[in-house]
Amino acid sequence: MKILLTGFAPFGGEKINPSWQAVCAAAEKIDFAEVKTLLVPTEYFTSVKKAVKAIGEFSPDVVVSVGQAGGRASVSFERVAVNIIDSDSPDNTGLRLHALNCEGGADKIFSTLPVEDMVKAVNASGLPAYVSESAGRFVCNHLFYGLLKYAFDNALPIRVGFIHVPFIPEQTVSRPNIASMSLENIADSIVSALTVLVK
């Protein structure tokens, strides 16, 4: 099995993005699949293009994109991507987009990962996790939707999904009331979830 794991570059004034750190840490722990990691920019359109290029070069069986969801207390597995970009936050090029959708695309596309089973696997390992019904309307959802649509439009036999991860403790030093999770626990959660795919 070949797995492509993507993580995002820092954005919104943050110096780090735990999604990329978690992807790299998880890849080092995975011994049941061939893994390729990819850092994608926190940018509309370019993020999708870069990931699609990697799919063409690597021909993975599974593509899992990972993004930061500051404020969430545990790893969450996204059930659905929606066909909308609508955020006051700029991407890393300064672009702000509102009420923009992919013309002719489905209103929503469901993850092709077994998200409920993945949550159960993480919980069985002793860590919290849950299924999320919203990947937001920023670059995370944009990448998630774009990759699902690419896979469906091209009839690719690959599974595509998205995982959101919390802040890590060093990001919340000056925000003590905001939830965080250790990088090790985040990486372990990702690894436990991915083991479901080979059982």
C-alpha positions in Angstrom: 0.0 0.0 0.0 1.2 3.5 -0.9 0.0 6.5 1.2 0.5 10.1 0.3 0.3 12.3 3.5 0.1 16.1 3.0 0.5 18.8 5.6 0.3 22.6 5.4 2.8 25.4 5.7 2.3 27.8 8.7 -0.4 30.5 8.2 -2.2 33.2 10.1 0.9 34.5 11.8 1.9 31.2 13.3 5.5 30.1 13.1 4.7 26.4 12.8 1.9 24.3 11.5 1.4 21.1 13.5 -0.2 19.4 10.5 3.2 19.2 8.7 5.1 18.3 11.8 2.5 15.5 12.6 2.7 14.2 9.0 6.5 13.9 9.2 6.4 12.3 12.7 3.7 9.8 11.6 5.6 8.9 8.5 8.5 7.8 10.6 6.3 5.5 12.6 4.6 3.8 9.7 6.0 0.4 8.8 3.0 -1.1 7.1 2.9 1.0 4.0 5.1 3.0 1.6 4.7 6.7 2.6 5.4 9.9 0.8 5.0 13.2 2.6 4.2 16.5 0.9 4.3 20.0 2.2 1.5 22.1 0.6 1.2 25.8 0.7 -1.7 27.4 2.6 -2.9 28.8 -0.6 -6.1 28.4 -2.6 -5.7 26.5 -5.9 -1.9 26.0 -5.6 -2.3 23.6 -2.8 -4.6 21.4 -4.9 -2.3 21.6 -8.0 0.7 20.6 -6.0 -1.1 17.6 -4.4 -2.5 16.5 -7.7 1.0 16.6 -9.2 2.2 14.4 -6.4 -0.6 11.9 -7.0 0.5 11.6 -10.6 4.1 11.0 -9.7 3.6 8.7 -6.7 0.4 6.8 -7.7 -0.8 6.3 -4.1 -3.6 4.0 -3.0 -4.6 6.5 -0.3 -4.3 10.3 0.0 -4.7 11.8 3.5 -4.4 15.6 3.9 -3.8 16.9 7.4 -4.6 20.5 8.5 -4.6 22.6 11.6 -7.8 23.3 13.5 -6.8 25.6 16.3 -9.2 25.3 19.2 -10.1 21.6 18.7 -9.0 19.4 21.6 -8.2 16.2 19.7 -7.6 14.8 16.2 -10.8 14.9 14.1 -11.7 13.0 10.9 -13.6 15.0 8.4 -16.7 13.2 6.9 -17.5 15.6 4.1 -16.0 18.4 1.9 -18.3 21.2 0.7 -18.2 23.1 -2.6 -17.7 26.5 -1.1 -14.8 28.9 -0.3 -15.9 31.6 2.1 -13.5 33.0 4.7 -12.4 36.3 6.0 -9.0 34.9 6.6 -6.5 35.4 3.8 -4.4 32.6 2.4 -0.6 33.0 2.4 -0.8 35.1 -0.8 -3.2 37.5 0.9 -6.1 36.2 -1.1 -9.6 36.4 0.5 -12.4 34.6 -1.2 -16.1 34.7 -0.5 -19.0 32.6 -1.7 -16.9 31.0 -4.4 -17.7 27.5 -5.6 -16.5 25.1 -8.2 -19.0 25.5 -11.1 -20.6 22.2 -12.0 -19.2 20.4 -8.9 -21.4 18.6 -6.4 -22.5 20.5 -3.4 -20.6 18.1 -1.2 -18.4 15.0 -1.5 -18.0 12.5 1.2 -14.6 11.2 2.4 -13.7 7.8 1.0 -11.9 6.9 4.2 -13.7 4.7 6.9 -13.8 7.6 9.3 -15.9 5.9 12.0 -13.5 2.9 12.1 -10.5 5.3 12.2 -12.0 7.0 15.2 -12.6 3.7 16.9 -9.0 2.7 16.3 -7.6 5.9 17.8 -9.9 5.5 20.8 -8.8 1.9 21.3 -5.2 3.2 21.5 -6.2 5.3 24.4 -6.4 8.7 22.6 -9.5 10.9 21.9 -10.8 11.4 18.4 -14.0 12.1 16.7 -15.8 12.5 13.3 -16.2 16.1 12.3 -19.0 17.2 10.0 -17.3 20.4 8.9 -13.8 21.0 7.4 -14.5 24.7 7.4 -14.5 27.0 4.3 -10.9 27.9 4.1 -7.9 26.2 2.4 -8.3 22.9 4.3 -11.8 22.3 2.9 -10.7 23.6 -0.5 -7.9 21.0 -0.7 -10.1 18.2 0.6 -12.9 19.0 -1.9 -10.4 19.5 -4.8 -8.7 16.1 -4.2 -12.0 14.2 -3.9 -13.3 15.8 -7.0 -10.1 15.0 -8.9 -10.3 11.4 -7.8 -13.9 11.0 -8.8 -13.6 12.9 -12.1 -10.7 10.8 -13.2 -12.1 7.5 -11.8 -9.0 6.9 -9.7 -9.0 3.9 -7.5 -7.7 5.8 -4.5 -9.2 6.7 -1.1 -9.1 10.4 -0.1 -9.7 11.9 3.3 -8.8 14.8 5.6 -7.7 14.9 9.2 -7.7 18.0 11.4 -5.3 18.3 14.2 -5.2 20.6 17.3 -2.6 23.2 18.2 0.5 21.7 19.9 1.4 23.1 23.4 4.1 25.5 22.2 1.5 27.3 20.2 -0.7 27.9 23.2 1.9 29.3 25.7 0.3 32.7 25.5 -3.2 31.3 25.1 -3.5 29.0 28.1 -7.3 28.6 27.7 -7.0 27.1 24.2 -6.8 23.3 23.8 -3.7 21.6 22.6 -2.3 18.1 22.1 1.2 16.8 22.1 2.8 16.2 18.7 3.5 12.6 19.7 -0.1 11.9 20.5 -1.2 13.6 17.3 1.2 11.5 15.3 0.2 8.3 17.1 -3.5 9.1 16.4 -2.7 9.4 12.7 -0.8 6.1 12.6 -3.5 4.2 14.6 -6.1 5.5 12.1 -4.2 4.4 9.1 -3.7 0.9 10.4 -7.4 0.4 9.7 -6.7 0.6 6.0 -4.5 -2.5 6.0 -6.7 -4.7 8.1 
